[in-house]
């Protein structure tokens, strides 16, 4: 089946159920939450990042806490990949219901 025809059929099926197909966010596409606008960034070291699972952890320098990093926030920051040992600058967010803090506004340094 032609990929364009298949995509059109999938879109029709989604619309029939009242849903719209979501596109992936591009870097800078979605604004960060307002509460992060005035937060001073902190630094840390990437413990690991698994691109196949789209998550990893950063060890914060300030308190040795593990901070979750997801592909969504990497893409928003325009970062393609992280590797163990990379030094990063980030802002810590505390989403409701999350087991650990999450990193936002991630930037590789050095």
Secondary structure, DSSP 8 states (H G I E B T S, - for coil): --HHHHHHHHHHHHHHTT--------TT-S---GGGTT---EEEEEEEEETTTTEEEEEETTT--EEEEEHHHHHHHT-----TT-EEEEEEE--TT-SS-EEEEEEEE-
